[in-house]
Amino acid sequence: MTAAQKGMIAIGLTILSGLFALKGLSLSQSLDDRDGAGTGVYFLFFEINDRVSWGNVMGYAYGFWTASLILFITASLFVKSIRVKKLTLHERKS
């Protein structure tokens, strides 16, 4: 795998990690505005669960934060594994 491919994967994983973290934050803040018996949990275009009681919402928020942390660590490992084989600096000609 080339360094450019690893870099693009790391960027994608970092963005996905941010989306998971924001969803966890959104779920934790939804506890302030309760309306009804529960809520639905959706991520991007996927339905995770459409009947989550208010007592279980923080469990889903912690799950999203955990997934975010795992993705961020994976992205960091991709960045760490990038090795530049040849790096040359050229003098400027004035």
C-alpha positions in Angstrom: 0.0 0.0 0.0 1.4 3.4 -1.0 1.9 6.3 1.4 -0.9 8.2 -0.5 -3.3 5.4 0.0 -2.5 5.1 3.7 -3.0 8.9 4.0 -6.4 8.8 2.3 -7.5 6.0 4.5 -6.3 7.8 7.6 -8.2 11.0 6.6 -11.4 8.9 5.9 -11.2 7.2 9.3 -10.6 10.5 11.0 -13.7 12.0 9.4 -15.7 8.9 10.3 -14.4 9.1 13.9 -15.5 12.7 14.1 -19.0 11.8 12.9 -19.3 9.0 15.5 -18.2 11.5 18.2 -20.7 14.1 17.1 -23.5 11.5 17.1 -22.5 10.5 20.7 -22.6 14.1 21.7 -26.0 14.6 20.0 -27.4 11.7 21.8 -26.2 12.8 25.2 -27.6 16.3 24.6 -31.0 14.8 23.5 -31.6 13.8 27.1 -32.2 17.5 27.9 -35.1 17.8 25.5 -37.2 14.7 26.3 -40.4 14.3 24.3 -42.3 11.0 24.6 -41.3 7.6 25.9 -38.0 7.3 23.9 -36.2 8.2 20.7 -34.8 6.6 17.6 -31.1 6.2 17.0 -29.9 6.8 13.4 -26.4 7.1 12.0 -25.9 8.6 8.6 -28.7 6.9 6.6 -28.9 3.7 8.7 -31.4 3.0 11.4 -29.7 1.6 14.5 -32.8 1.3 16.7 -36.1 3.1 16.4 -37.3 2.5 20.0 -34.7 3.4 22.5 -36.0 4.3 26.0 -34.5 7.3 27.6 -32.7 5.2 30.2 -30.7 3.5 27.4 -29.7 6.5 25.4 -26.4 7.1 27.3 -25.4 3.5 26.5 -25.7 4.3 22.8 -23.8 7.6 23.3 -21.0 5.7 25.0 -21.0 3.2 22.2 -20.6 5.9 19.6 -17.8 7.5 21.6 -16.0 4.1 21.9 -16.3 3.5 18.2 -15.0 7.0 17.6 -11.9 6.4 19.8 -11.2 3.0 18.1 -11.4 4.6 14.6 -9.2 7.5 15.7 -6.5 5.1 17.1 -6.7 3.1 13.8 -6.2 6.3 11.8 -3.3 7.2 14.0 -1.7 3.9 13.4 -2.1 4.3 9.6 -0.3 7.7 9.8 2.4 6.2 12.0 3.0 3.4 9.5 3.7 5.8 6.6 7.4 5.7 5.7 8.9 8.1 3.2 11.5 6.2 1.2 13.3 9.1 -0.4 13.1 12.7 0.6 15.3 15.1 -1.2 15.5 18.8 -0.9 16.6 20.9 -3.9 18.4 24.2 -3.7 16.7 27.2 -5.0 18.4 28.8 -8.0 18.3 32.5 -7.7 
